[in-house]
Amino acid sequence: MAEAKTQPTDTDPQDFLAAVEPARKREEAQVLDALFRRVTGERPKMWGPSIIGYGSYRTTYASGREVEWMRTGFSPRKAKHSLYLMGGYCDPETGAKHADALERLGKHTRGKSCLYVNKLADIDLAVLEEMIRADWAEMNRRYPA
């Protein structure tokens, strides 16, 4: 079966973070890295050239395609930080629990499995931590190591 396009790399996430521009985005990415490390207890890995992931899991799509993907992570994109909260994507109940948290989070937009934040000053980091914890717990329940 074909693997996912985005694969783990040997790039050091700290080297990637040190090169993020502008400086505000770099500083915020370092805050996010510390938050994800604290919640997951995992050392990050680079996935492709710009995604920092924590943990991984294998899954098989309905089509039969098997892929490895990160359990959670983020990418400090030029316009917005992309936060990958896979637990809410994989589990509708966890996703529904995010509704309350999203009301309290602050300014954000959403995609199917992503949460987009322009700058960390726009959101409540304690609420984001709550969401990451819920997603991490669901991913560990659904895909035990």
C-alpha positions as CSV (number, residue, x, y, z in Angstrom):
1,M,0.0,0.0,0.0
2,A,1.1,3.6,-0.6
3,E,2.4,5.5,2.4
4,A,1.3,9.0,3.3
5,K,3.1,11.8,1.4
6,T,4.2,13.4,4.7
7,Q,6.7,11.1,6.5
8,P,8.8,11.5,9.6
9,T,12.3,12.9,8.8
10,D,15.6,13.1,10.6
11,T,15.6,16.9,10.8
12,D,16.0,18.1,14.4
13,P,12.8,19.9,15.4
14,Q,15.0,22.4,17.4
15,D,16.9,23.4,14.3
16,F,13.6,23.9,12.5
17,L,12.1,26.0,15.3
18,A,15.3,28.1,15.5
19,A,14.8,29.0,11.8
20,V,11.1,30.0,12.0
21,E,10.4,33.6,10.9
22,P,9.4,36.1,11.9
23,A,10.7,36.1,15.5
24,R,7.2,36.3,17.0
25,K,6.1,33.2,15.2
26,R,9.4,31.4,16.3
27,E,8.8,32.4,20.0
28,E,5.2,31.2,19.8
29,A,6.3,27.9,18.2
30,Q,8.7,27.4,21.1
31,V,5.8,27.9,23.5
32,L,3.7,25.4,21.6
33,D,6.5,22.9,21.6
34,A,6.8,23.2,25.3
35,L,3.1,22.7,25.7
36,F,2.9,19.7,23.5
37,R,5.9,18.1,25.2
38,R,4.4,18.7,28.7
39,V,1.0,17.2,27.7
40,T,2.3,14.2,25.7
41,G,5.6,13.5,27.4
42,E,7.0,12.8,23.9
43,R,10.0,14.2,22.2
44,P,9.0,15.8,18.9
45,K,9.8,14.5,15.4
46,M,9.6,16.4,12.2
47,W,7.0,15.2,9.7
48,G,7.9,16.5,6.3
49,P,9.6,19.9,6.2
50,S,7.3,21.9,8.5
51,I,5.2,19.8,10.9
52,I,6.3,19.0,14.4
53,G,4.6,15.8,15.6
54,Y,4.4,14.0,19.0
55,G,3.9,10.3,19.0
56,S,2.7,8.3,16.1
57,Y,0.1,5.6,15.2
58,R,-0.7,3.4,12.2
59,T,-4.2,3.3,10.8
60,T,-6.0,1.7,7.8
61,Y,-8.4,3.8,5.9
62,A,-11.7,2.3,4.6
63,S,-10.0,2.1,1.2
64,G,-7.5,-0.4,2.7
65,R,-4.6,2.1,2.6
66,E,-2.4,1.9,5.7
67,V,-0.5,5.0,6.9
68,E,1.6,6.1,9.8
69,W,0.8,9.6,11.2
70,M,1.5,11.7,14.2
71,R,-0.8,11.5,17.2
72,T,-0.8,15.2,17.6
73,G,1.4,18.2,16.6
74,F,1.6,21.6,15.0
75,S,3.1,23.6,12.2
76,P,4.1,27.3,12.6
77,R,2.8,28.3,9.2
78,K,3.5,31.8,7.8
79,A,-0.1,33.0,8.2
80,K,-1.4,30.9,11.1
81,H,-0.3,28.1,13.4
82,S,-1.8,24.8,12.3
83,L,-2.6,22.5,15.3
84,Y,-3.3,18.9,14.5
85,L,-5.7,17.5,17.1
86,M,-6.2,14.0,15.8
87,G,-8.3,12.6,18.7
88,G,-11.2,14.9,17.9
89,Y,-10.9,13.9,14.2
90,C,-10.8,10.2,14.9
91,D,-13.5,10.1,17.5
92,P,-16.8,12.1,17.1
93,E,-17.4,12.1,20.9
94,T,-14.1,13.7,21.6
95,G,-14.8,16.1,18.7
96,A,-18.1,17.0,20.2
97,K,-16.5,17.7,23.6
98,H,-14.4,20.3,21.9
99,A,-17.5,22.4,21.2
100,D,-17.4,23.9,24.7
101,A,-13.7,24.3,24.7
102,L,-13.8,26.1,21.4
103,E,-16.3,28.6,22.8
104,R,-13.7,29.4,25.5
105,L,-10.6,29.2,23.4
106,G,-10.6,32.6,21.7
107,K,-10.1,33.6,18.1
108,H,-9.5,30.6,15.8
109,T,-10.7,28.9,12.7
110,R,-11.0,25.1,12.1
111,G,-10.5,22.6,9.4
112,K,-11.4,18.9,9.4
113,S,-8.5,17.8,11.8
114,C,-6.8,21.2,12.3
115,L,-7.2,24.2,14.5
116,Y,-5.8,27.4,13.1
117,V,-4.6,30.2,15.4
118,N,-3.1,33.4,14.1
119,K,-1.3,34.3,17.3
120,L,-1.2,32.8,20.8
121,A,-2.3,36.1,22.3
122,D,-5.7,35.5,20.7
123,I,-6.3,32.3,22.6
124,D,-6.5,30.9,26.2
125,L,-3.5,28.5,26.4
126,A,-5.1,26.7,29.4
127,V,-8.1,25.8,27.1
128,L,-5.7,24.7,24.3
129,E,-3.9,22.5,26.8
130,E,-7.3,21.0,27.9
131,M,-8.0,20.2,24.2
132,I,-4.6,18.6,23.6
133,R,-5.0,16.5,26.7
134,A,-8.4,15.2,25.6
135,D,-7.1,14.4,22.1
136,W,-4.0,12.7,23.5
137,A,-6.0,10.5,25.8
138,E,-8.4,9.5,23.0
139,M,-5.5,8.7,20.6
140,N,-3.9,6.5,23.3
141,R,-7.2,4.8,24.0
142,R,-8.0,4.2,20.3
143,Y,-4.5,3.3,19.2
144,P,-2.6,1.8,22.2
145,A,1.2,1.8,21.8
